[in-house]
Amino acid sequence: MKKYIIIVLMSVFIVSCKSKAVAVQNNNTTEVVAKKDNKAIEKHYENKLDFSTLNIRASARYEDEKQSQNVTADIKIEKDKQILISVKFLGITMAKALITPTTVSYYEKIKGTYYEGDFSSLSEWLGTDLDYNKVQNLLIGEAFDDLRKGEYTQTIVENLIRLEDQKSQKIQKAFYLDPEKYLVQKEQISQSAENIKLEINYSDTKTFSQGTIPTTLVINALQPKGTTNINLNYNNISFNEELSFPYSVPSGYKKVLIK
């Protein structure tokens, strides 16, 4: 079950393991200019996508140390209101998730289970704050956090603008923007007290009248039990269509409780 849910909720469930860890140091810094500069953050949000709905058809590859799986994913977004993700294998829906600002629901077919809850219970279980905007931002290539609300030190790493969060001591976060368009190229999240590190890489952007969106997402997660990799490729993207968001748990499924 878990591999399908990881694909459905992306990095949300990748960071669920809890143990001791070491933060990885990047030694590829070509130039360091530690400073506070809001220009990069302001420029990043000038690229904000302007849309009411977004429909994405994607191919995804999940891989860990034991198995690999190729699936397809249909991602529907009604901006700031709801996200519906359907994961399919050979055309058969294996998992589906509906995410709103107040609820997270999913079901998976292999074990016939489902979950219904809110972001507070998920955040407590994961050990990190989670909300609807973070999931939506991850899918459309905007910074996972709202950079306008944080405190960041700016450096230049491998010709990218690196914004490192100075606010949180428990969770280390860094966002990498390209110096021309200020689009997110990479995000890193790690915990000094946990044996986990999450890295999200964006590439192959495509520009529409509504804005620019990445079409390739590569998610790499390092955790005590091993590594998990997800490659997500957006094959078809369309904006502002009239979309439906059908979601209902099949009869006979058992509810999963997160403790």
PALUMDO-298880 format. One record per atom (N, C-alpha, C): residue number from 1; residue in one letter; atom name; x, y, z. Coordinates in steps of 0.02 Angstrom, whole numbers, plus 50000, padded with zeros to 5 digits. Each point is the difference from the previous one (the first is absolute). Layout:
BEGIN
   k r  a  east north    up
 NUM A CA     X     Y     Z
...
REM end
This chain:
BEGIN
   k r  a  east north    up
   1 M  N 50041 49940 50000
   1 M CA 49959 50060 50000
   1 M  C 50043 50063 50000
   2 K  N 50052 50003 50041
   2 K CA 50033 50063 50013
   2 K  C 50030 50031 49938
   3 K  N 50025 49958 49953
   3 K CA 50032 50030 49941
   3 K  C 49949 50039 49959
   4 Y  N 49938 49977 49996
   4 Y CA 49950 50038 49963
   4 Y  C 49982 50065 50036
   5 I  N 49995 49997 50066
   5 I CA 49983 50060 50037
   5 I  C 50057 50051 49998
   6 I  N 50061 49976 49998
   6 I CA 50057 50046 49992
   6 I  C 49994 50039 49935
   7 I  N 49982 49965 49947
   7 I CA 49991 50033 49936
   7 I  C 49941 50048 50003
   8 V  N 49946 49979 50032
   8 V CA 49941 50042 50004
   8 V  C 50015 50065 50037
   9 L  N 50029 49996 50058
   9 L CA 50012 50059 50042
   9 L  C 50071 50026 49994
  10 M  N 50037 49975 49952
  10 M CA 50067 50024 49985
  10 M  C 50044 49999 50062
  11 S  N 50033 50055 50014
  11 S CA 50049 49999 50055
  11 S  C 49969 49998 50069
  12 V  N 49934 50006 50004
  12 V CA 49967 49999 50065
  12 V  C 50017 49938 50040
  13 F  N 49993 49941 49968
  13 F CA 50010 49939 50037
  13 F  C 50073 49976 49997
  14 I  N 50040 50029 49958
  14 I CA 50071 49982 49998
  14 I  C 50034 50018 50065
  15 V  N 49979 50056 50031
  15 V CA 50034 50024 50060
  15 V  C 49968 49972 50064
  16 S  N 49968 49942 49995
  16 S CA 49963 49975 50058
  16 S  C 50043 49959 50048
  17 C  N 50058 49974 49979
  17 C CA 50041 49960 50044
  17 C  C 50035 50045 50051
  18 K  N 50008 49974 50061
  18 K CA 50028 50040 50054
  18 K  C 50058 49963 50033
  19 S  N 50061 50024 49990
  19 S CA 50058 49975 50036
  19 S  C 50056 50051 49999
  20 K  N 50058 49981 50027
  20 K CA 50056 50047 50006
  20 K  C 50035 50008 49933
  21 A  N 50030 50060 49989
  21 A CA 50031 50011 49935
  21 A  C 50053 50052 49997
  22 V  N 50030 50005 49939
  22 V CA 50053 50047 49988
  22 V  C 49981 50044 49942
  23 A  N 50007 50064 50007
  23 A CA 49987 50046 49945
  23 A  C 50058 49997 49951
  24 V  N 49985 50002 49935
  24 V CA 50051 49996 49949
  24 V  C 50025 50069 49983
  25 Q  N 50066 50008 49998
  25 Q CA 50029 50065 49984
  25 Q  C 50017 50003 49927
  26 N  N 49983 50054 49967
  26 N CA 50015 50009 49929
  26 N  C 50067 50035 49993
  27 N  N 50048 49967 49970
  27 N CA 50067 50029 49992
  27 N  C 50012 50028 49931
  28 N  N 49947 50008 49961
  28 N CA 50008 50023 49931
  28 N  C 49985 50075 49993
  29 T  N 50007 50036 50055
  29 T CA 49987 50072 49998
  29 T  C 50055 50034 49959
  30 T  N 49980 50034 49947
  30 T CA 50048 50034 49958
  30 T  C 50011 50072 50023
  31 E  N 49951 50028 50035
  31 E CA 50006 50067 50025
  31 E  C 49952 50008 50059
  32 V  N 50022 50031 50053
  32 V CA 49957 50009 50058
  32 V  C 49994 50074 50015
  33 V  N 49939 50023 49999
  33 V CA 49986 50069 50017
  33 V  C 49942 50000 50049
  34 A  N 50016 49993 50064
  34 A CA 49947 49996 50051
  34 A  C 49969 50069 50010
  35 K  N 49936 50004 49989
  35 K CA 49966 50065 50007
  35 K  C 49925 49989 50002
  36 K  N 49966 50051 50017
  36 K CA 49927 50000 49997
  36 K  C 49979 50045 49943
  37 D  N 49964 49972 49953
  37 D CA 49981 50038 49940
  37 D  C 49931 49975 49978
  38 N  N 49951 50043 50001
  38 N CA 49932 49980 49983
  38 N  C 49987 49999 49924
  39 K  N 50049 50023 49961
  39 K CA 49988 50005 49928
  39 K  C 49985 49931 49970
  40 A  N 50039 49950 50017
  40 A CA 49990 49933 49972
  40 A  C 49931 49973 50017
  41 I  N 49978 50012 50062
  41 I CA 49935 49976 50022
  41 I  C 49944 50037 49962
  42 E  N 50008 50065 49994
  42 E CA 49949 50039 49963
  42 E  C 49996 49978 49928
  43 K  N 50057 49989 49968
  43 K CA 50002 49978 49931
  43 K  C 49968 49931 49992
  44 H  N 50012 49956 50049
  44 H CA 49971 49933 49997
  44 H  C 49924 50004 49996
  45 Y  N 49970 50043 50040
  45 Y CA 49927 50004 50002
  45 Y  C 49971 50041 49942
  46 E  N 50042 50033 49961
  46 E CA 49976 50030 49939
  46 E  C 49984 49947 49947
  47 N  N 50026 49939 50011
  47 N CA 49988 49944 49954
  47 N  C 49938 49959 50019
  48 K  N 49962 50023 50048
  48 K CA 49944 49961 50026
  48 K  C 49951 49983 49944
  49 L  N 49980 49936 49997
  49 L CA 49953 49977 49950
  49 L  C 49931 50031 50011
  50 D  N 49969 50024 49946
  50 D CA 49934 50030 50004
  50 D  C 49950 49953 49966
  51 F  N 49963 49963 50040
  51 F CA 49953 49951 49972
  51 F  C 49943 49988 50049
  52 S  N 49945 49974 49973
  52 S CA 49945 49979 50044
  52 S  C 50001 49924 50008
  53 T  N 50012 49963 49946
  53 T CA 50008 49928 50005
  53 T  C 50061 49978 49959
  54 L  N 50028 49943 50020
  54 L CA 50058 49972 49966
  54 L  C 49990 49925 49995
  55 N  N 50008 49974 49940
  55 N CA 49991 49929 49987
  55 N  C 50066 49971 49973
  56 I  N 50028 49952 50036
  56 I CA 50065 49971 49982
  56 I  C 49994 49925 49991
  57 R  N 50026 49975 49945
  57 R CA 50008 49928 49992
  57 R  C 50074 49985 50001
  58 A  N 50020 49955 50044
  58 A CA 50071 49989 50012
  58 A  C 50017 49926 50001
  59 S  N 50063 49986 49988
  59 S CA 50027 49933 50010
  59 S  C 50047 50004 50060
  60 A  N 50000 49947 50040
  60 A CA 50040 50000 50061
  60 A  C 50037 49934 50008
  61 R  N 50060 50005 50026
  61 R CA 50039 49941 50016
  61 R  C 50019 50002 50073
  62 Y  N 49980 49950 50037
  62 Y CA 50018 49993 50071
  62 Y  C 50055 49947 50006
  63 E  N 50050 50014 50041
  63 E CA 50054 49952 50009
  63 E  C 50028 50005 50071
  64 D  N 50006 49943 50033
  64 D CA 50037 49996 50062
  64 D  C 50049 49942 49995
  65 E  N 50030 49980 50055
  65 E CA 50052 49949 49998
  65 E  C 49972 49930 49988
  66 K  N 49935 49993 50003
  66 K CA 49970 49934 49992
  66 K  C 49960 49993 49935
  67 Q  N 49975 50055 49973
  67 Q CA 49955 49994 49943
  67 Q  C 49998 50064 49961
  68 S  N 49972 49995 49940
  68 S CA 49987 50058 49959
  68 S  C 49933 49990 49965
  69 Q  N 49968 50055 49983
  69 Q CA 49933 49996 49971
  69 Q  C 49988 50060 49955
  70 N  N 49974 49989 49941
  70 N CA 49979 50053 49955
  70 N  C 49924 50006 50001
  71 V  N 49975 50060 50011
  71 V CA 49928 50012 50002
  71 V  C 49985 50064 49962
  72 T  N 49936 50016 49993
  72 T CA 49980 50065 49973
  72 T  C 49960 50036 50055
  73 A  N 49997 50065 49994
  73 A CA 49965 50039 50050
  73 A  C 49961 50056 49967
  74 D  N 49937 50006 50018
  74 D CA 49959 50056 49979
  74 D  C 49995 50048 50059
  75 I  N 50020 50062 49989
  75 I CA 50001 50050 50054
  75 I  C 49954 50058 49980
  76 K  N 49949 50012 50039
  76 K CA 49954 50055 49987
  76 K  C 50004 50049 50058
  77 I  N 50007 50064 49984
  77 I CA 50005 50051 50052
  77 I  C 49950 50055 49987
  78 E  N 49958 50014 50048
  78 E CA 49960 50061 50001
  78 E  C 50036 50046 50049
  79 K  N 50030 50052 49974
  79 K CA 50048 50040 50038
  79 K  C 49973 50020 50069
  80 D  N 50041 49983 50051
  80 D CA 49987 50019 50070
  80 D  C 49938 49967 50029
  81 K  N 49970 49952 49963
  81 K CA 49938 49969 50024
  81 K  C 50005 49925 50007
  82 Q  N 50024 49965 49948
  82 Q CA 50003 49927 50005
  82 Q  C 50049 49972 49948
  83 I  N 50027 49942 50018
  83 I CA 50045 49962 49956
  83 I  C 49977 49928 49999
  84 L  N 49991 49973 49941
  84 L CA 49981 49929 49992
  84 L  C 50056 49966 49962
  85 I  N 50027 49946 50029
  85 I CA 50054 49963 49968
  85 I  C 49979 49927 49994
  86 S  N 50002 49974 49939
  86 S CA 49984 49930 49987
  86 S  C 50062 49965 49973
  87 V  N 50020 49947 50033
  87 V CA 50058 49961 49979
  87 V  C 49975 49936 49967
  88 K  N 50025 49988 49939
  88 K CA 49976 49942 49961
  88 K  C 50057 49955 49979
  89 F  N 49986 49936 49997
  89 F CA 50047 49950 49974
  89 F  C 49963 49960 49947
  90 L  N 50027 50001 49939
  90 L CA 49968 49966 49943
  90 L  C 49928 50023 49992
  91 G  N 49988 50065 50012
  91 G CA 49935 50028 49990
  91 G  C 49951 49990 50057
  92 I  N 50021 49964 50052
  92 I CA 49957 49986 50057
  92 I  C 50018 50046 50058
  93 T  N 49951 50033 50029
  93 T CA 50013 50044 50057
  93 T  C 50020 49960 50060
  94 M  N 50062 50012 50025
  94 M CA 50026 49964 50057
  94 M  C 49995 50041 50065
  95 A  N 49999 50066 49992
  95 A CA 49995 50044 50059
  95 A  C 49972 50067 49978
  96 K  N 49965 50032 50045
  96 K CA 49972 50066 49985
  96 K  C 50002 50042 50064
  97 A  N 50017 50064 49991
  97 A CA 50002 50045 50058
  97 A  C 49964 50064 49983
  98 L  N 49962 50025 50049
  98 L CA 49968 50065 49994
  98 L  C 50025 50044 50058
  99 I  N 50029 50057 49981
  99 I CA 50031 50044 50050
  99 I  C 49966 50068 49995
 100 T  N 49977 50025 50057
 100 T CA 49970 50066 50004
 100 T  C 50037 50039 50055
 101 P  N 49986 50064 50008
 101 P CA 50034 50037 50054
 101 P  C 49986 49973 50070
 102 T  N 49947 49961 50008
 102 T CA 49983 49975 50067
 102 T  C 50005 49924 50007
 103 T  N 50000 49963 49945
 103 T CA 49998 49927 50005
 103 T  C 50049 49967 49953
 104 V  N 50021 49940 50019
 104 V CA 50040 49956 49958
 104 V  C 49967 49932 50000
 105 S  N 49982 49975 49941
 105 S CA 49967 49935 49994
 105 S  C 50034 49961 49945
 106 Y  N 50008 49936 50011
 106 Y CA 50026 49957 49946
 106 Y  C 49976 49928 50011
 107 Y  N 50000 49962 49946
 107 Y CA 49990 49928 50006
 107 Y  C 50046 49965 49952
 108 E  N 50016 49938 50016
 108 E CA 50043 49960 49956
 108 E  C 49970 49930 49992
 109 K  N 50011 49972 49942
 109 K CA 49964 49940 49981
 109 K  C 50033 49935 50024
 110 I  N 50067 49999 50006
 110 I CA 50035 49938 50014
 110 I  C 49975 49967 50065
 111 K  N 49997 50040 50053
 111 K CA 49978 49973 50064
 111 K  C 49929 50021 50018
 112 G  N 49970 50041 49957
 112 G CA 49931 50021 50012
 112 G  C 49993 50043 50062
 113 T  N 50044 50051 50006
 113 T CA 49998 50044 50057
 113 T  C 49990 50072 49979
 114 Y  N 49978 50041 50048
 114 Y CA 49992 50071 49986
 114 Y  C 50016 50041 50062
 115 Y  N 50013 50065 49988
 115 Y CA 50015 50046 50055
 115 Y  C 49960 50063 49991
 116 E  N 49975 50026 50055
 116 E CA 49966 50065 50000
 116 E  C 50023 50038 50062
 117 G  N 50025 50060 49989
 117 G CA 50024 50040 50057
 117 G  C 50014 50071 49979
 118 D  N 50037 50035 50043
 118 D CA 50017 50069 49984
 118 D  C 50076 50009 50003
 119 F  N 50023 50060 49986
 119 F CA 50072 50012 49997
 119 F  C 50031 50001 50069
 120 S  N 49962 50015 50052
 120 S CA 50030 50002 50066
 120 S  C 50022 49930 50023
 121 S  N 49959 49949 49986
 121 S CA 50019 49932 50020
 121 S  C 50058 49975 49957
 122 L  N 49999 50017 49935
 122 L CA 50056 49981 49958
 122 L  C 50064 50035 50021
 123 S  N 49996 50064 50016
 123 S CA 50059 50038 50020
 123 S  C 50031 49970 50064
 124 E  N 49957 49982 50046
 124 E CA 50024 49970 50062
 124 E  C 50034 49933 49987
 125 W  N 49971 49961 49956
 125 W CA 50028 49934 49983
 125 W  C 50066 50007 49964
 126 L  N 50004 50048 49953
 126 L CA 50060 50009 49961
 126 L  C 50055 50037 50037
 127 G  N 49982 50036 50051
 127 G CA 50049 50039 50036
 127 G  C 50019 50064 49967
 128 T  N 49960 50025 49953
 128 T CA 50013 50063 49966
 128 T  C 49934 50032 49980
 129 D  N 49999 50066 49999
 129 D CA 49939 50035 49981
 129 D  C 49983 49986 49927
 130 L  N 49936 49987 49988
 130 L CA 49977 49985 49933
 130 L  C 49933 50034 49989
 131 D  N 49990 50027 49941
 131 D CA 49935 50029 49984
 131 D  C 49986 49993 49925
 132 Y  N 49941 50021 49980
 132 Y CA 49979 49994 49930
 132 Y  C 50046 50038 49954
 133 N  N 50019 50060 50018
 133 N CA 50042 50041 49956
 133 N  C 50066 49967 49984
 134 K  N 50029 49965 50049
 134 K CA 50065 49968 49988
 134 K  C 49994 49944 49948
 135 V  N 49946 49962 50004
 135 V CA 49990 49947 49950
 135 V  C 49988 50031 49931
 136 Q  N 49959 50051 49997
 136 Q CA 49986 50033 49936
 136 Q  C 50064 50031 49971
 137 N  N 50039 50034 50042
 137 N CA 50062 50031 49977
 137 N  C 50048 49949 49973
 138 L  N 50005 49943 50033
 138 L CA 50046 49948 49977
 138 L  C 49982 49977 49929
 139 L  N 49936 49993 49987
 139 L CA 49978 49974 49936
 139 L  C 50008 50050 49943
 140 I  N 49998 50065 50015
 140 I CA 50004 50050 49946
 140 I  C 50068 50035 49997
 141 G  N 50047 49978 50042
 141 G CA 50067 50027 49995
 141 G  C 50014 50064 50037
 142 E  N 49956 50018 50046
 142 E CA 50014 50058 50043
 142 E  C 50034 49976 50064
 143 A  N 50033 50046 50035
 143 A CA 50035 49982 50061
 143 A  C 49952 49966 50048
 144 F  N 50023 49946 50031
 144 F CA 49960 49960 50046
 144 F  C 49971 50044 50055
 145 D  N 50041 50043 50029
 145 D CA 49978 50048 50050
 145 D  C 49987 50068 49968
 146 D  N 49965 50043 50036
 146 D CA 49991 50069 49978
 146 D  C 50064 50038 50020
 147 L  N 50043 50013 49952
 147 L CA 50065 50031 50014
 147 L  C 49993 50070 50028
 148 R  N 49944 50032 49988
 148 R CA 49989 50068 50023
 148 R  C 49990 50003 50076
 149 K  N 49988 49943 50031
 149 K CA 49988 49998 50072
 149 K  C 50059 49974 50040
 150 G  N 50054 49981 49966
 150 G CA 50057 49971 50034
 150 G  C 50059 50048 50007
 151 E  N 50052 49974 50031
 151 E CA 50063 50037 50006
 151 E  C 50054 49957 49967
 152 Y  N 50033 50027 49949
 152 Y CA 50046 49960 49960
 152 Y  C 50068 50034 49991
 153 T  N 50051 49959 49998
 153 T CA 50067 50022 49981
 153 T  C 50011 49980 49928
 154 Q  N 50023 50047 49960
 154 Q CA 50008 49988 49928
 154 Q  C 50073 49987 49983
 155 T  N 50013 49946 49963
 155 T CA 50066 49984 49974
 155 T  C 49994 49979 49928
 156 I  N 50056 49996 49965
 156 I CA 50002 49976 49931
 156 I  C 50034 49932 50000
 157 V  N 49963 49948 49978
 157 V CA 50025 49932 49999
 157 V  C 49988 49971 49931
 158 E  N 50054 49980 49967
 158 E CA 49996 49970 49933
 158 E  C 49958 50044 49954
 159 N  N 50013 50065 50003
 159 N CA 49966 50050 49958
 159 N  C 49926 50007 50013
 160 L  N 49977 49976 50057
 160 L CA 49931 50008 50021
 160 L  C 49997 50042 50063
 161 I  N 49945 50037 50008
 161 I CA 49989 50038 50062
 161 I  C 49972 49953 50053
 162 R  N 50038 49991 50053
 162 R CA 49980 49955 50054
 162 R  C 49973 50042 50058
 163 L  N 49937 49987 50018
 163 L CA 49968 50033 50057
 163 L  C 49994 49950 50056
 164 E  N 50036 50010 50053
 164 E CA 49999 49953 50057
 164 E  C 49960 50029 50057
 165 D  N 49952 49961 50024
 165 D CA 49956 50022 50054
 165 D  C 50039 50008 50065
 166 Q  N 49995 50057 50031
 166 Q CA 50034 50014 50062
 166 Q  C 49953 49996 50060
 167 K  N 49937 49989 49988
 167 K CA 49949 50005 50053
 167 K  C 49995 49936 50041
 168 S  N 50004 49943 49966
 168 S CA 49989 49936 50034
 168 S  C 50065 49965 50016
 169 Q  N 50008 49978 50061
 169 Q CA 50059 49963 50020
 169 Q  C 49989 49924 49992
 170 K  N 49938 49980 50005
 170 K CA 49984 49928 49996
 170 K  C 50001 49974 49929
 171 I  N 49972 50040 49954
 171 I CA 49995 49979 49930
 171 I  C 50042 50048 49958
 172 Q  N 50047 49973 49962
 172 Q CA 50042 50041 49956
 172 Q  C 49970 50000 49930
 173 K  N 49991 50060 49972
 173 K CA 49970 50006 49934
 173 K  C 50043 50046 49957
 174 A  N 50007 49982 49936
 174 A CA 50037 50043 49953
 174 A  C 49964 49998 49933
 175 F  N 49995 50058 49969
 175 F CA 49966 50007 49936
 175 F  C 50049 50030 49949
 176 Y  N 50003 49970 49941
 176 Y CA 50048 50021 49949
 176 Y  C 49961 50030 49941
 177 L  N 50015 50062 49982
 177 L CA 49968 50034 49945
 177 L  C 50050 50015 49945
 178 D  N 49977 49997 49937
 178 D CA 50045 50019 49947
 178 D  C 50006 50077 49999
 179 P  N 50058 50027 49983
 179 P CA 50013 50072 50006
 179 P  C 49969 50042 49945
 180 E  N 49968 49969 49950
 180 E CA 49971 50038 49945
 180 E  C 49925 50008 50008
 181 K  N 49964 49945 50009
 181 K CA 49927 50003 50006
 181 K  C 49977 49989 50072
 182 Y  N 50045 49981 50044
 182 Y CA 49986 49991 50071
 182 Y  C 49948 49945 50012
 183 L  N 50001 49949 49956
 183 L CA 49958 49941 50010
 183 L  C 50036 49952 50046
 184 V  N 49961 49961 50037
 184 V CA 50029 49949 50045
 184 V  C 50031 49945 49959
 185 Q  N 50063 49985 50013
 185 Q CA 50035 49945 49968
 185 Q  C 50007 49940 50046
 186 K  N 50005 50015 50065
 186 K CA 50011 49946 50048
 186 K  C 49977 50023 50069
 187 E  N 49975 49952 50039
 187 E CA 49982 50012 50069
 187 E  C 50028 49943 50042
 188 Q  N 50026 50017 50059
 188 Q CA 50028 49950 50045
 188 Q  C 49970 50009 50069
 189 I  N 49978 49945 50029
 189 I CA 49973 50001 50068
 189 I  C 50033 49943 50039
 190 S  N 50029 50016 50057
 190 S CA 50031 49949 50042
 190 S  C 49990 50017 50073
 191 Q  N 50010 49951 50044
 191 Q CA 49992 50010 50071
 191 Q  C 50063 49975 50035
 192 S  N 50032 50044 50039
 192 S CA 50061 49982 50033
 192 S  C 49990 49945 50052
 193 A  N 49939 49993 50026
 193 A CA 49986 49949 50049
 193 A  C 49966 49939 49969
 194 E  N 49995 49998 49935
 194 E CA 49967 49945 49965
 194 E  C 50046 49975 49944
 195 N  N 49997 49937 49986
 195 N CA 50042 49971 49948
 195 N  C 49965 50004 49933
 196 I  N 49980 50059 49980
 196 I CA 49965 50009 49936
 196 I  C 50024 50063 49965
 197 K  N 49997 49997 49935
 197 K CA 50012 50059 49958
 197 K  C 49958 49994 49937
 198 L  N 49965 50053 49984
 198 L CA 49958 50001 49941
 198 L  C 50026 50053 49952
 199 E  N 50007 49980 49936
 199 E CA 50021 50048 49948
 199 E  C 49952 49995 49941
 200 I  N 49977 50058 49978
 200 I CA 49954 50004 49943
 200 I  C 50034 50041 49946
 201 N  N 50008 49973 49940
 201 N CA 50030 50035 49944
 201 N  C 49949 50011 49946
 202 Y  N 49999 50061 49972
 202 Y CA 49954 50019 49946
 202 Y  C 50040 50015 49937
 203 S  N 49973 49981 49943
 203 S CA 50034 50015 49936
 203 S  C 49949 49999 49943
 204 D  N 50026 50015 49940
 204 D CA 49959 49997 49939
 204 D  C 49937 50042 50006
 205 T  N 50009 50064 50014
 205 T CA 49942 50044 50007
 205 T  C 49966 50013 49933
 206 K  N 49935 50014 50004
 206 K CA 49961 50017 49941
 206 K  C 49959 50063 50016
 207 T  N 50000 50047 49953
 207 T CA 49967 50064 50012
 207 T  C 49934 50003 49963
 208 F  N 49948 50020 50037
 208 F CA 49933 50010 49972
 208 F  C 49981 50073 50013
 209 S  N 49943 50020 49975
 209 S CA 49977 50068 50013
 209 S  C 49985 50009 50074
 210 Q  N 49987 49946 50036
 210 Q CA 49986 50004 50072
 210 Q  C 50064 50003 50041
 211 G  N 50058 49986 49970
 211 G CA 50063 50001 50036
 211 G  C 50043 49940 49982
 212 T  N 50052 49990 50037
 212 T CA 50049 49946 49987
 212 T  C 49994 49946 50053
 213 I  N 50001 49938 49977
 213 I CA 49994 49943 50046
 213 I  C 50052 49947 49981
 214 P  N 50032 49968 50049
 214 P CA 50047 49946 49984
 214 P  C 49961 49938 49977
 215 T  N 50030 49962 49955
 215 T CA 49967 49939 49976
 215 T  C 50036 49937 50024
 216 T  N 50055 50008 50036
 216 T CA 50035 49943 50028
 216 T  C 50014 50013 50074
 217 L  N 49978 49955 50043
 217 L CA 50014 50003 50071
 217 L  C 50036 49936 50021
 218 V  N 50057 50007 50033
 218 V CA 50037 49943 50026
 218 V  C 50005 50007 50075
 219 I  N 49972 49952 50036
 219 I CA 49999 50001 50073
 219 I  C 50044 49945 50026
 220 N  N 50050 50018 50039
 220 N CA 50046 49952 50031
 220 N  C 49995 50006 50075
 221 A  N 49987 49944 50033
 221 A CA 49994 50000 50073
 221 A  C 50050 49950 50030
 222 L  N 50038 50024 50047
 222 L CA 50047 49958 50038
 222 L  C 49973 49992 50070
 223 Q  N 49993 49938 50022
 223 Q CA 49974 49986 50066
 223 Q  C 50034 49937 50028
 224 P  N 49991 49986 50064
 224 P CA 50036 49943 50031
 224 P  C 49990 49934 49964
 225 K  N 49940 49990 49973
 225 K CA 49986 49935 49968
 225 K  C 50025 49996 49928
 226 G  N 50029 50055 49975
 226 G CA 50025 49999 49931
 226 G  C 49981 50064 49963
 227 T  N 50001 49995 49935
 227 T CA 49985 50058 49958
 227 T  C 49936 49988 49959
 228 T  N 49966 50053 49985
 228 T CA 49941 49997 49958
 228 T  C 50007 50053 49946
 229 N  N 49986 49982 49938
 229 N CA 50005 50047 49944
 229 N  C 49934 49999 49960
 230 I  N 49977 50060 49983
 230 I CA 49940 50006 49959
 230 I  C 50016 50048 49943
 231 N  N 49989 49978 49939
 231 N CA 50006 50043 49941
 231 N  C 49930 50012 49973
 232 L  N 49981 50063 49994
 232 L CA 49934 50018 49977
 232 L  C 50006 50044 49939
 233 N  N 49971 49979 49944
 233 N CA 50004 50038 49938
 233 N  C 49929 50020 49978
 234 Y  N 49991 50066 49992
 234 Y CA 49936 50026 49977
 234 Y  C 49996 49994 49924
 235 N  N 49959 49955 49976
 235 N CA 49995 49988 49928
 235 N  C 49949 50046 49965
 236 N  N 49949 50020 50037
 236 N CA 49948 50043 49972
 236 N  C 49976 50049 50054
 237 I  N 49999 50064 49983
 237 I CA 49980 50052 50048
 237 I  C 49948 50045 49967
 238 S  N 49945 50012 50034
 238 S CA 49949 50046 49974
 238 S  C 49972 50042 50058
 239 F  N 49983 50062 49984
 239 F CA 49977 50047 50050
 239 F  C 49926 50019 49988
 240 N  N 49968 50017 50056
 240 N CA 49935 50034 50000
 240 N  C 49945 49962 49963
 241 E  N 50004 49934 50002
 241 E CA 49945 49959 49975
 241 E  C 49949 49990 50056
 242 E  N 49940 49982 49980
 242 E CA 49950 49982 50051
 242 E  C 50013 49928 50021
 243 L  N 50021 49990 50062
 243 L CA 50020 49935 50024
 243 L  C 49952 49973 50053
 244 S  N 49994 49935 50002
 244 S CA 49963 49967 50054
 244 S  C 50050 49967 50048
 245 F  N 49981 49992 50062
 245 F CA 50044 49972 50051
 245 F  C 49965 49942 50036
 246 P  N 49984 49946 49963
 246 P CA 49964 49945 50030
 246 P  C 50043 49960 50049
 247 Y  N 49975 49991 50060
 247 Y CA 50036 49960 50049
 247 Y  C 49951 49967 50047
 248 S  N 50005 49934 50006
 248 S CA 49960 49963 50049
 248 S  C 50037 49935 50015
 249 V  N 50000 49982 50062
 249 V CA 50034 49939 50022
 249 V  C 49958 49939 49981
 250 P  N 50029 49951 49966
 250 P CA 49962 49940 49983
 250 P  C 49973 49965 50063
 251 S  N 49944 49969 49994
 251 S CA 49970 49965 50058
 251 S  C 50045 49942 50021
 252 G  N 50001 49988 50065
 252 G CA 50038 49944 50027
 252 G  C 50072 50016 50019
 253 Y  N 50023 50061 49985
 253 Y CA 50068 50018 50018
 253 Y  C 50006 50015 50075
 254 K  N 50059 49987 50028
 254 K CA 50012 50010 50071
 254 K  C 50036 50065 50013
 255 K  N 49979 50036 50051
 255 K CA 50029 50065 50015
 255 K  C 50067 49992 50035
 256 V  N 50049 50041 49979
 256 V CA 50067 50000 50031
 256 V  C 50001 50056 50052
 257 L  N 50026 49984 50059
 257 L CA 50009 50049 50053
 257 L  C 50073 50017 50007
 258 I  N 50016 50065 50002
 258 I CA 50069 50022 50010
 258 I  C 50010 50016 50073
 259 K  N 50048 49966 50031
 259 K CA 50013 50010 50072
 259 K  C 50071 50028 50009
REM end
